Amino acid sequence: MRFEGTKDYVASQDLKVAVNAAVTLERPLLVKGEPGTGKTELALQVADALGLRMIEWNVKSTTRAQQGLYEYDAVSRLRDSQLGEERVHDVKNYIKKGKLWEAFEADEKVVLLIDEIDKADIEFPNDLLQELDKMAFHVYETGETIQAKHRPIIIITSNNEKELPDAFLRRCFFHYIRFPDAETMKQIVEVHHPGIKQDLLATALTQFYEIRDTQGLKKKPSTSEVIDWLKLLLAEDLSAEDLARDGVNALPRLHGALLKNEQDVHLFERLAFMARRQR
């Protein structure tokens, strides 16, 4: 069972090595990188390439580790007991299975994505240490132990918003997705926009990387944003010549796809103003 990339996902050699190492070691793969560099998409493509079902756990700031195991609805059981409901006698009727439980009881090997783990409280990763290590957990209300039938391939993503605990990091295989260089980006664009004119692509990517390299930029545009920008350029049937900029207007065409806050828009407006004054 080896991941060699897919026709819809350009994976570097280092990334393919990381995925296969995590599968071999049977350890979670922790993937970090800038937002929009394809971390979540990686899990989808690994599942597709290996012919496995994917279970997705989207972590939020309010998510607790226990929710990944199960949740016990004591309030509903109390209400049903007051109403004399028959179902109250079986505690299993009030237990909601979490994504880890779903992955553990699957009859086949699955890919489990724990997406954006750094959004949750700092204790969240620590609270999952034993479960991810032993691939089992105890359900106190029923007295049963849930053991993974098949060890899932676990992919955990992080946008690096918080430092993760050392004990958690020791249990993972780590990979950082570097931002693609121009040649790799061309391959990625070709997947999403096959047959795009090379002169338009070259001009657009030159502008894109110039924007990313601009000093003082608050949010650098990502891979997903350049894909969207090129989609708009193609929809408007713009040519490489249409993208030409001068000192009068430093903002790129359809810049709303690339610049996502007013500070960065003002930055390019100031650069244009300074260029005009120097003429």
Long-range contacts (C-beta under 8 A, 24 or more apart in sequence): 1-50, 3-46, 3-49, 3-50, 4-49, 5-45, 5-49, 6-45, 6-48, 6-49, 7-191, 8-45, 8-48, 8-191, 9-38, 9-41, 9-42, 9-45, 9-191, 10-180, 10-184, 10-187, 10-188, 10-191, 11-42, 11-45, 12-178, 12-184, 14-175, 15-42, 15-175, 15-177, 18-173, 18-174, 18-175, 19-46, 19-175, 21-173, 22-153, 22-154, 22-155, 22-172, 22-173, 23-153, 25-173, 26-151, 27-154, 27-171, 27-172, 27-173, 28-114, 28-132, 28-154, 28-155, 28-156, 28-171, 28-172, 28-173, 29-153, 29-154, 29-155, 29-156, 29-172, 29-173, 29-175, 30-156, 30-157, 30-158, 30-164, 30-169, 30-172, 30-173, 30-174, 30-175, 31-155, 31-156, 31-157, 31-158, 31-175, 31-176, 31-177, 32-157, 32-158, 32-159, 32-160, 32-174, 32-175, 32-176, 32-177, 33-159, 33-160, 33-176, 33-177, 33-178, 33-179, 34-159, 34-177, 34-179, 34-220, 34-222, 35-159, 35-222, 36-222, 36-223, 36-224, 36-225, 37-177, 37-179, 37-180, 37-222, 37-223, 38-177, 38-223, 38-224, 39-157, 39-177, 40-113, 40-115, 40-157, 42-155, 42-157, 42-177, 43-111, 43-113, 43-115, 43-155, 43-157, 44-113, 46-111, 46-153, 46-155, 47-110, 47-111, 50-111, 50-153, 52-108, 52-109, 52-110, 52-111, 52-153, 53-106, 53-108, 53-110, 53-111, 54-110, 54-111, 54-112, 54-113, 55-99, 55-102, 55-103, 55-106, 55-110, 55-111, 55-112, 55-113, 55-152, 56-99, 56-113, 56-115, 57-98, 57-99, 57-100, 57-112, 57-113, 57-114, 57-115, 58-115, 58-116, 59-114, 59-115, 59-116, 59-117, 59-119, 59-120, 59-124, 60-119, 60-120, 61-119, 61-120, 61-121, 63-119, 63-120, 63-124, 64-120, 64-121, 64-124, 64-127, 65-120, 65-123, 65-124, 65-127, 65-128, 66-98, 66-127, 67-98, 68-98, 68-99, 68-100, 68-101, 68-114, 68-128, 68-131, 69-98, 69-100, 69-101, 69-131, 69-137, 69-139, 69-146, 70-95, 70-96, 70-97, 70-98, 70-101, 70-139, 71-95, 71-96, 71-98, 72-96, 72-141, 91-141, 91-142, 92-142, 94-141, 95-139, 95-141, 95-142, 100-128, 100-131, 100-137, 101-137, 101-146, 103-148, 103-152, 104-135, 104-136, 104-137, 104-146, 104-147, 104-148, 104-149, 104-152, 105-146, 105-149, 106-149, 106-150, 106-152, 107-149, 107-150, 108-150, 109-150, 109-151, 109-152, 109-153, 110-150, 110-152, 110-153, 111-152, 111-153, 111-154, 111-155, 112-152, 112-153, 112-154, 112-155, 113-155, 113-156, 113-157, 114-154, 114-155, 114-156, 114-157, 115-157, 116-157, 116-158, 116-159, 117-156, 117-157, 117-158, 117-164, 118-158, 118-159, 118-160, 118-161, 118-162, 118-164, 119-161, 122-162, 122-165, 125-164, 125-165, 125-168, 126-165, 126-167, 126-168, 128-168, 129-167, 129-168, 129-171, 132-171, 133-171, 179-212, 179-223, 180-223, 182-209, 185-223, 185-226, 188-223, 188-227, 189-226, 189-227, 189-230, 192-227, 192-230, 192-231, 193-227, 193-230, 193-231, 193-234, 196-230, 196-234, 197-239, 197-240, 199-239, 199-240, 200-233, 200-238, 200-239, 200-240, 200-243, 201-230, 202-240, 203-240, 203-243, 203-244, 204-229, 204-230, 204-233, 204-240, 204-243, 207-243, 207-245, 207-252, 208-258, 211-252, 211-258, 211-259, 214-267, 214-268, 214-271, 216-267, 217-264, 217-267, 218-261, 218-263, 218-264, 218-267, 219-259, 219-260, 219-261, 219-264, 221-257, 221-258, 221-259, 221-260, 225-257, 225-258, 225-260, 226-258, 228-257, 229-254, 229-257, 229-258, 232-257, 247-272, 247-275, 247-276, 247-278, 247-279, 248-272, 248-275, 248-276, 250-275
